[in-house]
Every structure is written in C-alpha cells, then in structure tokens.
C-alpha cells in the first residue's frame, strides 16, 4: 500500500527550524533556494545600495525576505533576492519577524548559475499574479535587467538604458550603473 506524502501547511513551513539553507514553500514542499555565488552576491549588494539610497524614508529594501503569497490557490512563500515595499503598503509600525504579509511593489530575482531566464520568467509571472506590482529579473552574464509588468509586455534594459517607472518616483538607474557598482569583471 502506497503512503501519501503529507504537504506542508503555511504554519508548518513557518515553524520549521532555522538552518543555513534558505527554503521556499512551493506546492506544499520546502524547496531549498540556490546558494548565491560571488557575482550574484555583488549584484545583490549593488542593487541594495542603489535602491536603499533612493527610497530613504518612503519604504524599505530587504535582501532575502520571504513573502507570504498565494500561487494557483495554494500558499506560496518565495524568497526573492531583494524586495522593495513602501510604507504605504507596509506601515512602519509593523515590526514582526515573519515573512512579508503583503505583496511588495518590487521583487528582484538575480539569475544564478544553473538557473535559466525562462524559469525566472515563469516565477515573475507567478509574482505578478500574486499581487507584486513589478518584477525585475537581473542577468549578470548578459548585463541586463528585464522588468515585468502586470499590464504590459516585459522590457529588457541593457548598457546605459535608463530604468524609470511611475511606481518608483525619482528612481533612475541603468544596468551599466548596477553592474559597475557590483564591480563585475568585464564581459568578453
């Protein structure tokens, strides 16, 4: 007789003991997140620095902050490389140490070795369907940032193309600026 595998509930997932490995809740399973390497970490740091300088007192930028969302009607707890959430969506007095309780304005995923743009494009679609307003997929190898919108086709930015968005008033940055701040080696 075959035994059915029991799926984790959101409560079970959140009660898991902390470990050195970050997990995401996907389809009732704790799925380990890929461990970032040096270039990934440098791009994360560069984006954090640039976004944190921009947002000042209007919101917060957080690396590796889990978000409690729904995906295809089921609990989903992804852990984007970075999130930006305004204090309009998340009041400053919310100081619980738990996953982000509301969809942020921005989730950023950086392609790591072994990941594909296509896989992260699917994840971007899931984020948008769950209420995240913008998703950036950053490709350190191609030196590009693709912005996904809920109501328009994605747009890929390279070199000195300026990323602006009415959702992020006053933010202007280029992939060249991000990858320069990350001090990645020059592309071949």
N, C-alpha and C positions, 0 to 999 in steps of 0.2 A: 504494500500500500504506500503510495507516494504522499509525503507530507507537504502541505502548502507552506510556502515561505511567508512569514509574517512581515508585513510592511511597517516601517516606522511611521508613527504619527508625528506631527509637528512637536508635540510635547516630549515624546521620546527622543527626538533628534536634539532638541534644545537641552535635554537633561544629560546628554552624552558627556562623559568626562573629557576635559580639555586634553589635547595632545599636541605633538609637534607637527602633525599633519592637519591642514585645513580641509574640512569636508563641506560639501554642498548637499542639500536634501533634494533629490531628484527621483520622482516616481516612487516615493516611499523608501528610498535607499540612501544611505550615507555614502556619497561618491567622493573619493579623495581628489582634491584640486591639485593640478600640476604644480610642482615646486618651481618657482621662478629662478632663472639663472641671472647672471651679472647684467647683461644688456637689458633684460626685462626689468630688473630692479632699478637700473639707472633711468630708464624711460619713465617708470612709475614715479621716481623721485623728482624728475624734471617736471612732469605734469602736475604733481602735487605742489611743488614750489610755485609754478606759474599760476595755477588756479587759486591757490591759497592767497597769493598776493592780490589777485583780482577780487576775490569775494569778501575779504575783510569782515565787516560786521553784518553782512546780508545773508550769510549761510555758512556751511562748513564743508570741507573736503576731507574725505576719510579713505585711507587705504584699507582694503580687505575687510570692509564692514558688510556682514551678511544682511540680506534684505528678505523680510517675510512677505512672499508674494503668492499668487495662485497661477498655475500653469495647467492649461487644459482641465480646469476644475479641481486640481489637486494642489495641496500645499507644496510650495517650491521655495527653497532658501538658497539662492545663488550668492556667491561671494565675488562681486566684481573687483577688479584690481583697484579701482577708485570710484567713489561716488561723490556727487555734489548734491546737497539738499539745502534749500533755502529755509530760513527761519519762518517763512510764511507756511511752509508745509510741515515743518518740524519745529514747534516753538522752543525757544531757548530753555524753558523750564523742564523739558523732557530730558531727564538725565539718567534713564535706566541703562544698565549694561546688558543690552539684548540686541537682537537683530533690529535693523531699521523697520519701524512698524508701518511705514507708508512708502509708496514708490517715490524714489528721489527724482529730481529733474534730470539728472545725468548719471548714467552708468558707463564706465570705461573698461573695456577689455583689451588687453595687450596680447598679441599673438606670441606664444612661446614656441620653442622647438617642439615638434611633434603635433602641434595644432595647425588647423587649416583656416583660411579665411572663411570658407564655406560653413564650417562648424560654428564659428563665432557669428556669422551672418544669421544662422538659424537661432542662435541664442539671443541676438539682437532683436529678432522678430518676437521671440518669447517675452523679452523685457518690455517691448512696446505694447504688446497685447495685455501685459500685466499692469500697465499704467505708468511705466517710466516714460518720460517725455522725450528724451534724446539718448542715443547710444552712440558712443564712439568706439570703433574698432581700430586699434593702432597696430600698424605693421612695421616693426623696426627694420626688417630686411628691405622692404620696398620703400621705406621712409615716407609712409603715407598715413593719413587719418581719414577714415570713412565715417561720415556722420549719417546716422539712420534717424528718420523722422516718422511719426505715426501717420502723416497725411501727405507725404511726398516721397519720391524715389530717393535712395541714398545718394550722397555726393562724396566723392573722394578728393581730398586735398593733398597736394604734394608741394615740395620746394617752398616757394615764398607766397603761395596762395593763402590769403587771409581768411581764417575761420571767424565768422561773426554770426550772431544769432540773436534775434529779438528776445528770446527767452533768457539770454545771459547778457543783459545790458552792460555795455562798456568792455566786454571781453573781446579782445582781438589777438589772435595768435596764429602762427604759421607752423607747419610741420618742421621747417628749417629751424625755427626758434626752439621747438621742443627737442629735436634731435641734437641740436647744438648744445643746449643746456645739459642734455644727457651725456655729452662728450663721447658719443659712439665713434668707433674708428670709421674712417672714410669708406664709402662703398667702392667696390671695384668697377 
